[in-house]
């Protein structure tokens, strides 16, 4: 979560930060755990600054919000662990939407293990306004092809989704409920699936390339491994070059193939060292001497 929050904030320009709010949802009822996470957020100066400026809110539900998740009905042939996991996710999304619906013109859902492209706020707004000008009937703008990530809604449409999630939280996963809700609103039982698909495509619009990528592999559902990646996002950079001053660079750590410290310092790749040992060093001798270092 912390890496995602940092990435989202870093991907915003100062102007973009003035025009949106990021809500961090801690979907747990254990007060000790919630306090621990909140304190970890408050230990990062960047996050504290964002909270004080109104850019970031931190939200946790009261324990009384959730029903008894041990008494859910088995559905879809899923294990009860999976039924509880997806049911709670539906309730989490509904709670978050209830809190957020009056905060902004649009609402976008992200997850805690995603990567955002730089300037995503401006690109989202530009696409949303353009679509509104040409198709005022859109219901979902999709900025990621995976699950519920990067789905944008008018805040005025959230009450309908909230009711669906609260009514059917036990029955289906959240992305299935969204798809089913749109089909229910648009599709006629007297017409075939091709007509239904065409109608849905008019209100569920996709932005290419994708602006968000799922980078996590470990799910909050125990034992579930999620390796899906959005192919429309493009390649994820593995290093970020810096404009370093001239220096003689060396290391006692053996480099893997071409991933040397020297090439990393020159901004050509990242450094990949093999089997570092105690007392190994990374050496930087600057030319000319006396160079002023900032970071």
KANORPE-V644541 format. One record per residue. N is the residue number from 1. PSI is psi in radians with two decimals (NA if undefined). D_FIRST is the distance of its C-alpha to the first C-alpha in Angstrom with 2 decimals. Layout:
n = (N N)
psi = (PSI PSI)
d_first = (D_FIRST D_FIRST)
This chain:
n = (1 2 3 4 5 6 7 8 9 10 11 12 13 14 15 16 17 18 19 20 21 22 23 24 25 26 27 28 29 30 31 32 33 34 35 36 37 38 39 40 41 42 43 44 45 46 47 48 49 50 51 52 53 54 55 56 57 58 59 60 61 62 63 64 65 66 67 68 69 70 71 72 73 74 75 76 77 78 79 80 81 82 83 84 85 86 87 88 89 90 91 92 93 94 95 96 97 98 99 100 101 102 103 104 105 106 107 108 109 110 111 112 113 114 115 116 117 118 119 120 121 122 123 124 125 126 127 128 129 130 131 132 133 134 135 136 137 138 139 140 141 142 143 144 145 146 147 148 149 150 151 152 153 154 155 156 157 158 159 160 161 162 163 164 165 166 167 168 169 170 171 172 173 174 175 176 177 178 179 180 181 182 183 184 185 186 187 188 189 190 191 192 193 194 195 196 197 198 199 200 201 202 203 204 205 206 207 208 209 210 211 212 213 214 215 216 217 218 219 220 221 222 223 224 225 226 227 228 229 230 231 232 233 234 235 236 237 238 239 240 241 242 243 244 245 246 247 248 249 250 251 252 253 254 255 256 257 258 259 260 261 262 263 264 265 266 267 268 269 270 271 272 273 274 275 276 277 278 279 280 281 282 283 284 285 286 287 288 289 290 291 292 293 294 295)
psi = (-0.76 -0.69 -0.71 -0.77 -0.76 -0.76 -0.76 -0.75 -0.71 -0.49 -0.09 2.47 2.86 -0.64 -0.69 -0.63 -0.41 -0.17 0.22 2.98 2.41 2.13 2.05 2.04 2.08 1.69 1.00 2.73 -0.14 1.94 -0.63 -0.77 -0.75 -0.76 -0.69 -0.82 -0.75 -0.72 -0.61 -0.69 -0.74 -0.13 -0.11 2.00 -0.68 -0.70 -0.69 -0.76 -0.73 -0.65 -0.79 -0.51 -0.17 0.05 -0.60 2.34 2.56 2.24 2.40 2.44 2.68 2.46 -0.50 -0.22 -0.67 2.46 3.11 1.82 -0.09 -0.11 0.42 2.71 2.44 2.30 2.70 0.24 0.21 2.74 2.75 -0.51 -0.75 -0.67 -0.77 -0.72 -0.86 -0.52 -0.76 -0.64 -0.74 -0.77 -0.65 -0.83 -0.71 -0.76 -0.80 -0.72 -0.66 -0.69 -0.64 -0.27 -0.41 0.17 -0.39 3.00 -0.66 2.76 2.26 2.39 2.22 3.07 3.10 0.18 0.95 2.83 2.31 2.56 2.59 2.45 0.40 -0.55 -0.82 -0.71 -0.65 -0.82 -0.76 -0.77 -0.73 -0.77 -0.66 -0.75 -0.64 -0.59 -0.56 -0.45 1.52 -0.09 0.06 2.58 -0.66 2.30 2.19 2.03 0.19 2.44 -0.02 2.21 -2.24 0.12 2.36 0.42 2.23 2.37 2.70 2.39 -0.48 -0.29 -0.15 -0.66 -0.66 -0.77 -0.70 -0.78 -0.71 -0.78 -0.70 -0.56 -0.67 0.40 -0.52 -0.23 -0.73 2.81 2.79 -0.69 -0.54 -0.66 -0.68 -0.85 -0.74 -0.64 -0.76 -0.74 -0.68 -0.68 -0.58 -0.49 2.52 2.39 -0.21 -0.06 2.83 3.06 -0.51 -0.65 -0.70 -0.77 -0.73 -0.73 -0.72 -0.66 -0.37 -0.30 -0.20 1.72 2.47 2.36 2.29 2.35 2.95 2.57 -0.11 2.54 2.40 2.15 -0.19 2.79 -0.38 2.12 2.79 -0.25 2.04 2.24 -0.18 2.24 2.16 1.81 0.14 2.43 2.56 1.95 -0.36 -0.10 -0.53 -3.08 2.50 2.17 2.40 -0.19 2.80 1.92 2.64 2.73 1.37 2.62 2.76 2.44 2.70 2.14 2.39 2.92 2.59 -0.06 2.26 2.33 2.61 2.04 -2.20 0.11 1.09 2.82 -0.65 -0.81 -0.60 -0.73 -0.56 -0.07 0.34 -0.40 -2.92 2.76 2.24 1.83 2.55 2.27 1.02 2.51 2.80 2.43 0.02 2.69 2.73 2.17 2.29 1.93 1.94 2.49 2.08 2.82 2.81 0.16 2.47 2.15 2.37 -0.77 NA)
d_first = (0.00 3.82 5.53 5.16 6.13 8.63 9.85 10.53 12.34 14.13 15.28 17.10 20.62 21.94 23.83 20.91 19.05 22.24 22.19 18.92 16.42 12.66 11.99 8.83 9.95 9.79 11.98 13.85 17.38 17.65 18.22 17.78 14.28 13.34 15.15 13.51 9.92 11.73 13.67 10.94 9.82 13.61 14.18 12.94 15.92 14.37 12.18 15.35 17.46 15.47 15.74 19.39 20.19 19.04 16.50 13.53 14.05 12.24 13.66 14.40 17.39 20.56 21.36 24.50 22.75 22.25 25.42 26.32 24.17 26.67 29.36 27.98 30.39 29.97 29.66 29.66 30.62 27.06 26.55 25.89 22.52 21.53 23.34 21.45 18.03 18.91 20.86 18.10 15.87 18.89 19.20 15.59 16.17 19.56 18.49 15.97 18.81 21.32 19.57 18.98 22.32 24.31 21.91 22.60 24.84 22.24 19.09 16.49 13.99 10.77 8.17 4.48 6.19 8.72 10.82 13.03 16.60 18.07 19.90 18.36 19.19 22.83 23.09 21.75 24.21 27.03 26.73 26.47 29.50 31.44 30.98 31.91 35.04 36.10 34.77 34.19 33.66 30.28 27.80 24.73 23.76 21.70 19.63 18.22 20.39 17.93 17.63 16.50 14.21 15.73 18.44 20.17 22.65 25.15 24.16 27.70 27.02 24.16 26.67 28.05 24.76 23.90 27.32 26.94 23.63 25.16 28.43 27.36 24.03 25.83 27.40 25.11 21.55 20.14 20.97 24.43 25.00 24.33 26.75 29.22 29.21 30.10 32.77 34.19 34.55 36.10 37.83 41.36 42.65 45.83 44.26 42.77 39.19 39.75 40.45 37.33 35.18 36.84 36.23 32.53 32.20 33.61 30.82 27.80 27.65 25.67 24.73 25.35 23.77 20.31 17.88 14.63 14.07 12.24 11.36 10.09 13.06 12.28 12.26 11.88 15.63 17.24 19.11 17.74 16.97 15.83 17.23 18.03 17.84 19.18 22.40 22.93 19.99 21.96 21.26 18.11 19.43 19.33 20.54 21.29 24.89 26.10 29.58 30.65 34.14 36.78 36.58 37.83 34.88 35.12 33.52 34.86 32.00 33.16 31.31 30.47 32.78 32.49 29.16 31.01 29.99 32.68 31.42 27.86 29.39 31.32 28.26 29.50 26.82 24.36 25.76 25.70 27.53 29.04 29.41 28.95 31.13 31.65 33.48 32.47 32.13 30.90 33.77 33.96 37.46 37.58 40.55 42.00 41.27 40.10 37.22 34.83 31.23 28.36 25.32)
